[in-house]
Structures are given as C-alpha cells and as structure tokens.
Amino acid sequence: MIAEPDLPLNISVSSRSSASAIPGEAWTRLCPAGHPFLNADFLAIVERHGAAAPESGWTARHLVASSSFQQ
C-alpha cells in the first residue's frame, strides 16, 4: 500500500484575472520547465496583446489554490 502524503485540511481557491497577478515564483514552482502554454510570460503576453481577451472569446480566470502550509 502506498502511503498518502499529509495533505492540508483547509484549501482555499481564488481566481485571478491575469497571469501577471500570480507571483512568478509560483509559476516557476508549479509549471513544467519549457512548457509554453503554462509559461507565465507567454500567458501574460497573450493576454496583454488581446489574443486572450473577451473580444476574442477568451476570459482569463487563473485559479490559485493555497493552503496554510504555503508561505
């Protein structure tokens, strides 16, 4: 049997309206290196230039989950 890691009991989820509203260190820690579609810089550029904007049928809503264990 595989032991489950200790998981926090309380997790909060919030929404951010742009990639740049999420700290860069969070992106670096959680996203695979070299993955262009999860890269914060790529997403911020796409949003800033309107390719990912309501006018083009896209509304950014980045979900951020955090627990009391995160700094």
N, C-alpha and C positions, 0 to 999 in steps of 0.2 A: 504494500500500500504506500502511496506517495503522500508525504505529509504536506498539508496545505500551509502556506506561509501565514503568519499573523496578519490579518487584514484589519484596517481601522473599522470601527463600528459606525462612525459618522463620516459620510462623504457628502460634500456639497458640490452642486453643479451650477455653474453660471455661464452666461452667454456673453461673448464679445462680438462687436460689430465689425472688427477689422483684425487682421493678422498682427498688425503692429501694436495692438493693445495688449498682446501677450508678451511677457518678457522673453528676450532672446534666449536666455539660459534654459527656459522651459522647453522651447522648441529643440534646442541642441540636445537636451537630456532625453527627450521622448521620441524624436523622429529619427528614422534611419539615415545615416550619412549618405549623401548622394542621391536621395530620393527627391526628384524635382517637384513633385506635386504635394509634398509635405514640407517643403522648404519655406521658412518664414519669409525670406527675401522674395522668392518667386510669388508667393501669395500676396504679399504687400504690393508688389509691382502690378500684378493683375488687377487688384482692387483699385489702386491709385489711378491707373490708366483707363478704368471704366469697363474692362473686359469682364470683370466680375462685379456687376452693378445692377441695381433694379432695372435700369433701362435695357439691359441685355438679358433680362430674365433670371438674374442671379442676385440673391441677397445673402451676404456673408453673415453667418452665425456660427462662430467658432465656440465649441463647448469646452469648458475648462472644469475638470473635476479635481477637487483637492480634499485633503484630509488634515486633521490636526497634526499629523506626523510630518507634514511638509513645512519647510521654513519659508 
